[in-house]
């Protein structure tokens, strides 16, 4: 992912009104919005929020479409959760969907392209069976089990809407932070999501804030996409004093203080908050802080990943990186004959080595 603010900055005319509206201050919104500005507001995931406060007519159709899709997404999620419950699987609903149904006034105000579920790793075969029975198709992966700790499933409903689920076995792909929060620990502290179903659960607000900070930095290279910073702002505003202390204790024990502090400070710059960042404990070097370095080369990233693994895991991952499944190779390169596979593996290896010298 890129830094959206660096390459596609949020429209300047809408920044101050948005900040005022988010802080309960009377906002003076522009009377119109250009197509270019609308695109940028949408890229930042803030279109439904801006429309809800400004009522700009140019945004109405997109906002209404988001609300209609949300109703279909909601029905789909309830069906999936019921099917999983019938097989004894209790997923944690995480990230965008969890926040949409817990801290946002209406779920359609939080855009998202998929639904994220975190499960106990031992449940993946059952989950795959359930989703397959519901006519979901699992997307092919590179087979890099220690680099891609999730499985993606999609299906299209009768209205032509695509429903995508990312089923996570850990909270993040990089080994440095993959176990910073675990399914078992988060489930023991989980909060309910009664707006979805009486039994639906999500990480507690403290865990959700840690998750949001880690996700923004580790998976999106500290992108300043406003939607993610607004998530952080909303969660922070809901934390009690003792929860703030608990947040920093967990961040310290997981060695993610630096990336959490940077995320909270950035959210505070946009939405006039960030008080929690002031209480961040002083820490020495944390391996996770390297993800804040945007000039880092891919070779450095891979090296840090391998260091965080055992020797057996390192060998396993390097083998999977070098030799992905044949079906994945055929699909990725559009090959029609298996006879091309040896050459495709060679080409992928050469290309992969070249990419190691590129900056993230």
PyMOL commands that set and color helices and strands:
alter all, ss='L'
color gray80, all
select helices_A, chain A and resi 4-7+12-22+35-43+47-54+57-86+95-100+107-109+121-133+183-188+205-219+226-238+241-253+257-271+275-278+287-292+298-307+311-322+326-333+338-355
alter helices_A, ss='H'
color red, helices_A
select strands_A, chain A and resi 92-94+115-118+137-138+150-156+162-168+191-192+201-202
alter strands_A, ss='S'
color yellow, strands_A
deselect
rebuild
show_as cartoon
